[in-house]
Amino acid sequence: MFRLSGRLGPWKIRVLSATHDRLFGKVPFDQSEMRGSGPPLHPADWVCGEPLAFLIEVGDQRIYIDSGGTPAQFPPQERVDLAILGMALPDSRARLPGAIERLHPRYVLPSHQDNFFRPLDAGFQFGALTDFSRVRRDCEQANRGRLILLDYFRPWTLPKK
């Protein structure tokens, strides 16, 4: 379940094993090493890497970051203040109600919902596979946590309890 746990200054960080979401039935960019020696120039050059999930605690604030992991590996009843959950693919959207039920977040920040093939200065646009209306509906039905959507260039601070 937990792969690593440790402290970094005031931060307590737990690293959890995860599995990446599937795209068209397959883990995207699932290859063992990069092709070529420079940065990836084409999608076929990308490597998925090892997906992980993180629970970060500082003071009385708890943040859960899902980078493609599954909350089924998360201990039950671990309430968090902020859940950052991937929403780009159908697998992650299907997990959303269970993740919200398990984590009881005060705030939910959907990640990977943007079109990350566009430059940042082009402004925010939902990705082609994102079904944000479903994400919003599932969050409202769970009646847990406030859904937030951030602008790239505007900071947001997790409010104190």
ZICORPE-V834864 format. One record per residue. N is the residue number from 1. RES is the residue in three letters. PSI is psi in radians with two decimals (NA if undefined). OMEGA is omega in degrees with one decimal (none if undefined). D_CENTER is the distance of its C-alpha to the mean C-alpha in Angstrom with 2 decimals. Layout:
{{N,RES,PSI,OMEGA,D_CENTER} {N,RES,PSI,OMEGA,D_CENTER}}
//
This chain:
{{1,MET,-1.25,177.0,17.78} {2,PHE,2.37,178.2,17.35} {3,ARG,-0.57,-173.9,17.83} {4,LEU,2.55,175.6,18.56} {5,SER,2.41,-179.8,19.14} {6,GLY,-3.12,179.7,20.81} {7,ARG,2.53,174.1,21.63} {8,LEU,1.73,-173.3,21.47} {9,GLY,-2.27,-178.6,23.80} {10,PRO,-0.06,-174.1,22.83} {11,TRP,2.29,170.1,19.29} {12,LYS,2.17,-174.4,18.79} {13,ILE,2.23,173.8,15.90} {14,ARG,2.30,179.6,15.16} {15,VAL,2.26,-177.7,13.54} {16,LEU,2.55,173.4,12.88} {17,SER,2.65,-179.1,13.55} {18,ALA,2.91,172.1,11.21} {19,THR,2.52,-177.4,12.04} {20,HIS,2.60,174.5,10.68} {21,ASP,2.76,178.3,10.86} {22,ARG,2.61,174.7,14.32} {23,LEU,2.05,-175.8,15.79} {24,PHE,0.69,176.0,19.36} {25,GLY,0.07,-175.8,19.49} {26,LYS,2.55,174.4,18.60} {27,VAL,2.17,-178.0,15.83} {28,PRO,2.53,175.4,15.85} {29,PHE,0.62,-177.3,17.59} {30,ASP,1.41,176.7,18.45} {31,GLN,2.75,-172.1,21.30} {32,SER,-0.46,-179.4,22.46} {33,GLU,2.80,-179.7,23.42} {34,MET,2.60,171.8,23.51} {35,ARG,2.29,-179.2,26.42} {36,GLY,3.09,-174.8,28.51} {37,SER,-0.20,-178.4,28.49} {38,GLY,-2.91,177.2,26.79} {39,PRO,2.70,-179.9,23.44} {40,PRO,2.32,178.9,22.34} {41,LEU,-0.40,-178.2,24.44} {42,HIS,2.68,179.1,23.55} {43,PRO,-0.60,179.6,20.58} {44,ALA,-0.28,179.4,22.73} {45,ASP,-0.23,-175.0,22.70} {46,TRP,2.71,176.1,18.98} {47,VAL,2.34,-179.0,17.84} {48,CYS,-0.71,-175.5,14.59} {49,GLY,-2.88,-178.5,15.12} {50,GLU,1.92,178.1,13.92} {51,PRO,2.43,180.0,10.33} {52,LEU,2.87,172.0,9.70} {53,ALA,2.70,-174.4,7.99} {54,PHE,2.47,169.1,9.56} {55,LEU,2.04,-176.1,11.59} {56,ILE,2.25,179.7,13.36} {57,GLU,2.38,171.6,16.54} {58,VAL,2.22,-174.9,19.13} {59,GLY,-2.22,178.4,22.11} {60,ASP,0.31,178.7,21.22} {61,GLN,2.41,180.0,17.68} {62,ARG,2.25,-179.4,14.68} {63,ILE,2.26,175.6,11.04} {64,TYR,2.24,179.0,8.38} {65,ILE,2.09,178.6,5.28} {66,ASP,2.01,178.4,3.63} {67,SER,0.67,-178.4,4.38} {68,GLY,0.10,-177.6,6.22} {69,GLY,-3.14,180.0,7.92} {70,THR,2.18,179.2,9.96} {71,PRO,-0.19,175.4,10.75} {72,ALA,-0.40,177.6,14.31} {73,GLN,-0.08,-177.9,14.45} {74,PHE,2.38,179.5,13.73} {75,PRO,2.49,-179.1,17.13} {76,PRO,2.62,174.7,18.29} {77,GLN,0.57,173.8,18.75} {78,GLU,1.57,-178.4,16.55} {79,ARG,2.45,179.7,16.25} {80,VAL,2.76,177.0,13.83} {81,ASP,-0.65,180.0,14.40} {82,LEU,2.21,174.5,10.96} {83,ALA,2.03,176.0,7.83} {84,ILE,1.91,-170.4,4.71} {85,LEU,2.27,177.1,3.22} {86,GLY,2.44,-177.5,3.42} {87,MET,0.18,-172.5,7.12} {88,ALA,-0.57,-169.9,9.24} {89,LEU,2.77,-179.0,11.11} {90,PRO,-0.64,178.9,13.31} {91,ASP,-0.83,-177.0,12.08} {92,SER,-0.65,177.9,8.68} {93,ARG,-0.60,177.1,10.84} {94,ALA,-0.53,179.5,13.41} {95,ARG,-0.29,-172.1,11.36} {96,LEU,-0.91,-179.2,10.50} {97,PRO,-0.74,178.7,14.00} {98,GLY,-0.66,178.7,14.11} {99,ALA,-0.75,179.4,10.95} {100,ILE,-0.73,179.6,12.52} {101,GLU,-0.66,-176.5,15.84} {102,ARG,-0.66,-173.7,14.99} {103,LEU,-0.38,-178.0,13.16} {104,HIS,0.91,-175.0,15.43} {105,PRO,2.58,170.1,13.37} {106,ARG,-0.62,179.6,15.58} {107,TYR,2.55,175.6,12.99} {108,VAL,2.17,176.1,9.89} {109,LEU,1.91,177.5,8.07} {110,PRO,2.27,178.1,6.67} {111,SER,2.89,-178.6,5.13} {112,HIS,0.36,178.9,7.09} {113,GLN,-0.14,-177.7,9.65} {114,ASP,2.89,177.1,12.18} {115,ASN,1.58,-174.0,14.87} {116,PHE,0.24,171.1,14.19} {117,PHE,-0.07,176.8,17.60} {118,ARG,2.61,176.9,19.34} {119,PRO,2.60,-178.9,20.34} {120,LEU,-0.65,-177.0,18.87} {121,ASP,-0.10,175.3,22.39} {122,ALA,-0.11,178.9,22.55} {123,GLY,2.94,-176.9,20.40} {124,PHE,2.43,171.2,17.41} {125,GLN,2.37,177.0,17.54} {126,PHE,2.53,176.4,15.31} {127,GLY,2.76,-175.5,14.76} {128,ALA,-0.56,-177.6,17.48} {129,LEU,-0.05,-176.8,15.56} {130,THR,2.32,175.8,13.54} {131,ASP,1.27,-173.4,15.23} {132,PHE,-0.52,177.4,14.34} {133,SER,-0.63,176.4,17.50} {134,ARG,-0.74,178.1,16.32} {135,VAL,-0.84,179.0,13.05} {136,ARG,-0.80,-179.2,15.51} {137,ARG,-0.79,-179.7,18.03} {138,ASP,-0.67,178.1,15.95} {139,CYS,-0.74,179.1,14.92} {140,GLU,-0.71,-180.0,18.60} {141,GLN,-0.63,179.0,19.93} {142,ALA,-0.42,179.4,18.08} {143,ASN,0.65,177.0,19.63} {144,ARG,2.29,176.0,17.23} {145,GLY,2.54,178.4,15.30} {146,ARG,2.19,-179.8,15.76} {147,LEU,2.25,177.7,13.50} {148,ILE,2.55,177.4,13.25} {149,LEU,2.10,-173.2,12.98} {150,LEU,2.55,167.9,13.71} {151,ASP,2.53,-178.1,16.32} {152,TYR,-0.64,-168.1,15.83} {153,PHE,0.30,178.1,18.89} {154,ARG,2.10,-178.7,19.06} {155,PRO,2.70,176.2,17.95} {156,TRP,2.39,179.9,16.69} {157,THR,2.32,176.9,17.57} {158,LEU,2.02,-179.7,16.41} {159,PRO,2.58,174.4,19.73} {160,LYS,2.74,178.8,21.70} {161,LYS,NA,none,22.32}}
//
